[in-house]
Amino acid sequence: MRYKNQRIFRNDRKAYKRYLKKTRGLELIRQFNTPKFKHPSVQEMSNFNTIKHIWGIGDRLYKLAHEYYSDSEMWWVIALYNQKPTEFHYKLGDVLYVPVPLESVLFYIGY
């Protein structure tokens, strides 16, 4: 779902061609464009609620996304909102916020 509107392009740059030819026997590779999202402004963030969560043992972003959004693939929304892209950026006891409703958040980040 995260890549549903992303353009696929042919990466046939010389550096990749040499590497892919040598290691995998490929001439090119097809890739998704890197999506560009924006962090919601303070005014935009006032249009949705947040659920406060204290990072604990066993927490994972995908588990939180499943719990709050019923979709574990939306973990990146929580990561983007908190400006911490991976679980390694959180420590026990850190406060993070889960923005809801999901549809509003996706609208404001440009998804």
N, C-alpha and C positions, 0 to 999 in steps of 0.2 A: 504494500500500500504506500509506503514511504516514497517509492520511486515511480508511482503511477503516472505522473505528469512530466517526468524527466526525459530529456532528449538523450538518445543514444548516439554516440559518435564513434567513428573509426579512428583509433589511435595507431597511425602508421609512421610515427616519427622514427628517424634513423636509429636513435639510441635504443628504442624499444624493439625495432625490427631486428637489429643485431642480437640483442639479448634473447628475444622470443624465438628467433630462428635457431640460435645455438642451444637454448635450454629446452624448448618445447616444440621446435619444428614449425612454428607459426610465422606468418608474414605480417599479421596485424592482430589487434585485439579490439573488441567492441566494449566501450565503457559508457557508464552513465555520466552525464555532466554533473558536476558538484553543485548541489542546490545552494541557493543563497537565501538565508533567512534573516530576518531582523528581530532584534529583541524588542518586545513591546515597550512603548513609552510609559511613563508613570500614569498619564491620562488614560491610555489604552488599558493598562493593567487594572484600572478602577472599574472596568466593565465586566470583570469576572471575579469570582471568589477564589481563595486559596485554602487548601487544607494543610495545616502545619504538621510536619512529620519529623520525628527525632530519629536520626540514622542509628540503627542498632545492628547487633550481630545477625548475620544472615540476610541483611537487606541487599536488594539488588534493584536497579532501576526498572528492569523488565517486570519484576514482581510487583512493584508499586504501580506500574502502568496497568498491569492486569487487575490489581485490586481496585484502582480508582476509575479506570477507563474500560475495563473488561477487554483490553487489547494490549497484550504484552509488547507488541511491535511499536507502540507509542511511547516507549521509554525515553526516546530522544526529546520529546516535548518537555518532559520533566527536567532532563539534563540541560536543555537550551534555556528554559525559564530560570533555572538556578545558576546558569553560567558555569556549570561544572560538567564537562562532557563525559566523564567516566566515573565508575564507582571508586576508582583509586583517588579521586579528588575529595572524597568524603571521609571523615573520621567519626568514630563512635561519639555520639552526643551532638553531632552537627545538626542544625535545624535546616530542613529544606521545605520547600513549598510546592504543593501539587496544585496547579491552576485548573479550575473548572468553571464552566463546562468546557469540555474538550473542543467542541465546534467553534466557540468564540476564540479560544487560544489559537487554533489553526488559522482562523481568519486573520487575526492580528499579526501573526508571524509571516503571513504571505504564502500559506500552503494551499 
